[in-house]
């Protein structure tokens, strides 16, 4: 696979190093020629130039790239490169680095970005995934904001414990793709029984996340107590005399004034 990486800083170089170890063809584009010597990236190809210029991208033969990664520290550059890669060269897959979380909303298909990598958001999700139990945590946004990978850790008092996967009416646009139990991944089947402490992983549309959250959230204990009180109170009349029928002294409105 041919991958073009724009920006040879710490992020771009790290990506290149990992991809080189997997035997991919890597071309790095950077404005500063000095980064070539200090990168220590053996086997990578280099192009010094401004990736926001069409002439530089033509020299890089971007039309032959399978993936373009915009990994600079400037969101404007990353957006422009992604847009040019998509519209001018027809690159099949673009990945854009989001530096400022406030700019995250722009990194979508309207700017030619297939996958936006928001490091602060990703770190927040990983922290929440480690500590949140009983709440849905979005780990990754897929397909330019259409779908997401979410995780739910089943509390030990959850109402879904003991139910089989097939017995639960999951939202139409949410799919259970994996269960992590005792640090071992399980491919879910209809007969698998949900247990406390299970980590459930779903691929879902963004719109279906709230529906999935409502399904998995434990019912409010207060509602159950209120229902029980209401059932017990059905044996008592309104003036507190147990076992006696209640009598209403209210005059029924006949619908006419006067």
TORKE-629139 format. One record per residue (C-alpha): residue number from 0; chain; x, y negated, z. Coordinates in steps of 0.5 Angstrom, whole numbers, plus 500, padded with zeros to 3 digits. Each point is the difference from the previous one (the first is absolute). Example, Ala and Ser with C-alpha at 12.3 -4.5 7.8 and 13.67 -1.06 7.14 Angstrom:
# residues 2
+-----+--------+-----+-----+-----+
| num | chaine |  xx |  yy |  zz |
+-----+--------+-----+-----+-----+
|   0 |      A | 525 | 509 | 516 |
|   1 |      A | 502 | 493 | 498 |
+-----+--------+-----+-----+-----+
END
This chain:
# residues 258
+-----+--------+-----+-----+-----+
| num | chaine |  xx |  yy |  zz |
+-----+--------+-----+-----+-----+
|   0 |      A | 500 | 500 | 500 |
|   1 |      A | 503 | 493 | 498 |
|   2 |      A | 499 | 495 | 506 |
|   3 |      A | 501 | 493 | 499 |
|   4 |      A | 501 | 496 | 507 |
|   5 |      A | 500 | 492 | 500 |
|   6 |      A | 504 | 498 | 506 |
|   7 |      A | 506 | 503 | 502 |
|   8 |      A | 500 | 498 | 508 |
|   9 |      A | 499 | 505 | 506 |
|  10 |      A | 493 | 502 | 498 |
|  11 |      A | 502 | 501 | 492 |
|  12 |      A | 507 | 503 | 501 |
|  13 |      A | 496 | 505 | 505 |
|  14 |      A | 495 | 502 | 496 |
|  15 |      A | 505 | 501 | 494 |
|  16 |      A | 504 | 504 | 505 |
|  17 |      A | 495 | 505 | 501 |
|  18 |      A | 497 | 501 | 493 |
|  19 |      A | 508 | 501 | 498 |
|  20 |      A | 500 | 506 | 505 |
|  21 |      A | 494 | 503 | 496 |
|  22 |      A | 503 | 499 | 493 |
|  23 |      A | 496 | 495 | 498 |
|  24 |      A | 503 | 495 | 495 |
|  25 |      A | 501 | 493 | 503 |
|  26 |      A | 501 | 493 | 497 |
|  27 |      A | 500 | 494 | 505 |
|  28 |      A | 499 | 493 | 498 |
|  29 |      A | 503 | 494 | 504 |
|  30 |      A | 502 | 493 | 499 |
|  31 |      A | 506 | 501 | 504 |
|  32 |      A | 506 | 504 | 497 |
|  33 |      A | 504 | 500 | 507 |
|  34 |      A | 494 | 505 | 502 |
|  35 |      A | 503 | 506 | 495 |
|  36 |      A | 507 | 500 | 504 |
|  37 |      A | 497 | 501 | 507 |
|  38 |      A | 494 | 504 | 499 |
|  39 |      A | 504 | 507 | 500 |
|  40 |      A | 495 | 503 | 495 |
|  41 |      A | 503 | 505 | 495 |
|  42 |      A | 496 | 502 | 494 |
|  43 |      A | 496 | 494 | 500 |
|  44 |      A | 500 | 495 | 494 |
|  45 |      A | 500 | 493 | 501 |
|  46 |      A | 497 | 493 | 496 |
|  47 |      A | 502 | 493 | 503 |
|  48 |      A | 495 | 495 | 498 |
|  49 |      A | 493 | 497 | 502 |
|  50 |      A | 494 | 505 | 500 |
|  51 |      A | 495 | 495 | 499 |
|  52 |      A | 503 | 499 | 493 |
|  53 |      A | 497 | 504 | 494 |
|  54 |      A | 507 | 500 | 497 |
|  55 |      A | 503 | 504 | 506 |
|  56 |      A | 494 | 505 | 500 |
|  57 |      A | 501 | 501 | 493 |
|  58 |      A | 508 | 501 | 501 |
|  59 |      A | 498 | 505 | 506 |
|  60 |      A | 495 | 504 | 494 |
|  61 |      A | 494 | 500 | 505 |
|  62 |      A | 496 | 503 | 495 |
|  63 |      A | 504 | 506 | 502 |
|  64 |      A | 499 | 500 | 507 |
|  65 |      A | 495 | 505 | 504 |
|  66 |      A | 500 | 495 | 506 |
|  67 |      A | 502 | 493 | 502 |
|  68 |      A | 501 | 498 | 507 |
|  69 |      A | 500 | 493 | 502 |
|  70 |      A | 504 | 500 | 506 |
|  71 |      A | 503 | 493 | 501 |
|  72 |      A | 499 | 495 | 506 |
|  73 |      A | 495 | 496 | 496 |
|  74 |      A | 493 | 501 | 499 |
|  75 |      A | 499 | 496 | 494 |
|  76 |      A | 506 | 503 | 496 |
|  77 |      A | 497 | 507 | 502 |
|  78 |      A | 493 | 498 | 497 |
|  79 |      A | 503 | 497 | 494 |
|  80 |      A | 504 | 506 | 499 |
|  81 |      A | 494 | 505 | 501 |
|  82 |      A | 496 | 496 | 495 |
|  83 |      A | 505 | 500 | 495 |
|  84 |      A | 501 | 507 | 500 |
|  85 |      A | 493 | 502 | 499 |
|  86 |      A | 498 | 495 | 495 |
|  87 |      A | 506 | 499 | 496 |
|  88 |      A | 503 | 507 | 500 |
|  89 |      A | 494 | 505 | 502 |
|  90 |      A | 504 | 503 | 506 |
|  91 |      A | 496 | 506 | 503 |
|  92 |      A | 501 | 498 | 507 |
|  93 |      A | 502 | 494 | 504 |
|  94 |      A | 502 | 499 | 507 |
|  95 |      A | 500 | 494 | 504 |
|  96 |      A | 504 | 498 | 506 |
|  97 |      A | 495 | 495 | 505 |
|  98 |      A | 505 | 496 | 504 |
|  99 |      A | 494 | 495 | 503 |
| 100 |      A | 494 | 504 | 502 |
| 101 |      A | 496 | 493 | 498 |
| 102 |      A | 502 | 502 | 493 |
| 103 |      A | 497 | 507 | 500 |
| 104 |      A | 494 | 498 | 497 |
| 105 |      A | 503 | 498 | 494 |
| 106 |      A | 504 | 507 | 499 |
| 107 |      A | 494 | 503 | 496 |
| 108 |      A | 499 | 502 | 493 |
| 109 |      A | 499 | 493 | 498 |
| 110 |      A | 507 | 499 | 501 |
| 111 |      A | 502 | 507 | 497 |
| 112 |      A | 502 | 503 | 506 |
| 113 |      A | 498 | 507 | 501 |
| 114 |      A | 502 | 501 | 507 |
| 115 |      A | 502 | 495 | 505 |
| 116 |      A | 505 | 501 | 506 |
| 117 |      A | 498 | 496 | 506 |
| 118 |      A | 506 | 502 | 505 |
| 119 |      A | 496 | 496 | 506 |
| 120 |      A | 494 | 503 | 498 |
| 121 |      A | 503 | 507 | 499 |
| 122 |      A | 504 | 499 | 507 |
| 123 |      A | 493 | 498 | 504 |
| 124 |      A | 497 | 506 | 497 |
| 125 |      A | 505 | 505 | 502 |
| 126 |      A | 500 | 497 | 507 |
| 127 |      A | 492 | 500 | 500 |
| 128 |      A | 501 | 508 | 498 |
| 129 |      A | 504 | 501 | 506 |
| 130 |      A | 496 | 497 | 505 |
| 131 |      A | 493 | 500 | 498 |
| 132 |      A | 495 | 506 | 502 |
| 133 |      A | 493 | 500 | 497 |
| 134 |      A | 501 | 494 | 495 |
| 135 |      A | 501 | 500 | 493 |
| 136 |      A | 507 | 498 | 498 |
| 137 |      A | 501 | 498 | 493 |
| 138 |      A | 507 | 502 | 498 |
| 139 |      A | 501 | 498 | 492 |
| 140 |      A | 496 | 497 | 495 |
| 141 |      A | 500 | 503 | 493 |
| 142 |      A | 497 | 498 | 493 |
| 143 |      A | 501 | 493 | 501 |
| 144 |      A | 496 | 500 | 506 |
| 145 |      A | 494 | 504 | 498 |
| 146 |      A | 502 | 506 | 504 |
| 147 |      A | 504 | 501 | 507 |
| 148 |      A | 503 | 506 | 504 |
| 149 |      A | 497 | 500 | 507 |
| 150 |      A | 501 | 504 | 506 |
| 151 |      A | 496 | 501 | 506 |
| 152 |      A | 502 | 504 | 506 |
| 153 |      A | 495 | 504 | 503 |
| 154 |      A | 499 | 498 | 508 |
| 155 |      A | 499 | 506 | 505 |
| 156 |      A | 493 | 498 | 501 |
| 157 |      A | 498 | 499 | 493 |
| 158 |      A | 493 | 502 | 497 |
| 159 |      A | 503 | 503 | 494 |
| 160 |      A | 504 | 505 | 504 |
| 161 |      A | 498 | 507 | 499 |
| 162 |      A | 496 | 498 | 493 |
| 163 |      A | 503 | 503 | 494 |
| 164 |      A | 502 | 496 | 494 |
| 165 |      A | 495 | 502 | 496 |
| 166 |      A | 494 | 499 | 505 |
| 167 |      A | 502 | 492 | 500 |
| 168 |      A | 497 | 496 | 495 |
| 169 |      A | 506 | 496 | 498 |
| 170 |      A | 499 | 493 | 496 |
| 171 |      A | 499 | 501 | 493 |
| 172 |      A | 506 | 496 | 498 |
| 173 |      A | 505 | 503 | 506 |
| 174 |      A | 504 | 507 | 499 |
| 175 |      A | 503 | 504 | 506 |
| 176 |      A | 507 | 501 | 497 |
| 177 |      A | 504 | 503 | 506 |
| 178 |      A | 500 | 502 | 507 |
| 179 |      A | 506 | 499 | 504 |
| 180 |      A | 499 | 505 | 507 |
| 181 |      A | 506 | 501 | 504 |
| 182 |      A | 505 | 497 | 495 |
| 183 |      A | 498 | 505 | 495 |
| 184 |      A | 496 | 497 | 494 |
| 185 |      A | 494 | 504 | 498 |
| 186 |      A | 496 | 500 | 493 |
| 187 |      A | 493 | 499 | 502 |
| 188 |      A | 494 | 505 | 498 |
| 189 |      A | 493 | 500 | 502 |
| 190 |      A | 501 | 505 | 505 |
| 191 |      A | 505 | 497 | 504 |
| 192 |      A | 498 | 497 | 507 |
| 193 |      A | 502 | 493 | 503 |
| 194 |      A | 504 | 500 | 506 |
| 195 |      A | 502 | 495 | 505 |
| 196 |      A | 506 | 497 | 498 |
| 197 |      A | 500 | 501 | 493 |
| 198 |      A | 502 | 495 | 495 |
| 199 |      A | 495 | 499 | 494 |
| 200 |      A | 503 | 497 | 494 |
| 201 |      A | 495 | 498 | 495 |
| 202 |      A | 500 | 496 | 493 |
| 203 |      A | 495 | 496 | 499 |
| 204 |      A | 497 | 493 | 497 |
| 205 |      A | 501 | 494 | 504 |
| 206 |      A | 492 | 499 | 500 |
| 207 |      A | 499 | 507 | 503 |
| 208 |      A | 505 | 499 | 506 |
| 209 |      A | 495 | 497 | 504 |
| 210 |      A | 495 | 505 | 499 |
| 211 |      A | 506 | 505 | 502 |
| 212 |      A | 501 | 497 | 506 |
| 213 |      A | 493 | 500 | 502 |
| 214 |      A | 500 | 507 | 499 |
| 215 |      A | 506 | 502 | 504 |
| 216 |      A | 499 | 495 | 506 |
| 217 |      A | 497 | 503 | 506 |
| 218 |      A | 493 | 498 | 501 |
| 219 |      A | 499 | 495 | 506 |
| 220 |      A | 500 | 504 | 506 |
| 221 |      A | 495 | 494 | 503 |
| 222 |      A | 495 | 502 | 494 |
| 223 |      A | 500 | 507 | 503 |
| 224 |      A | 499 | 498 | 507 |
| 225 |      A | 494 | 495 | 498 |
| 226 |      A | 497 | 506 | 496 |
| 227 |      A | 500 | 504 | 506 |
| 228 |      A | 497 | 495 | 504 |
| 229 |      A | 495 | 499 | 495 |
| 230 |      A | 498 | 507 | 500 |
| 231 |      A | 500 | 500 | 507 |
| 232 |      A | 495 | 494 | 501 |
| 233 |      A | 495 | 503 | 495 |
| 234 |      A | 497 | 504 | 506 |
| 235 |      A | 499 | 493 | 504 |
| 236 |      A | 495 | 495 | 499 |
| 237 |      A | 501 | 493 | 499 |
| 238 |      A | 498 | 498 | 507 |
| 239 |      A | 505 | 505 | 503 |
| 240 |      A | 495 | 506 | 502 |
| 241 |      A | 503 | 507 | 498 |
| 242 |      A | 495 | 504 | 496 |
| 243 |      A | 495 | 495 | 500 |
| 244 |      A | 497 | 498 | 493 |
| 245 |      A | 502 | 492 | 499 |
| 246 |      A | 494 | 495 | 499 |
| 247 |      A | 501 | 494 | 496 |
| 248 |      A | 496 | 494 | 502 |
| 249 |      A | 502 | 496 | 494 |
| 250 |      A | 494 | 497 | 496 |
| 251 |      A | 501 | 503 | 493 |
| 252 |      A | 501 | 494 | 494 |
| 253 |      A | 494 | 501 | 495 |
| 254 |      A | 504 | 495 | 495 |
| 255 |      A | 495 | 494 | 501 |
| 256 |      A | 502 | 494 | 503 |
| 257 |      A | 495 | 498 | 506 |
+-----+--------+-----+-----+-----+
END
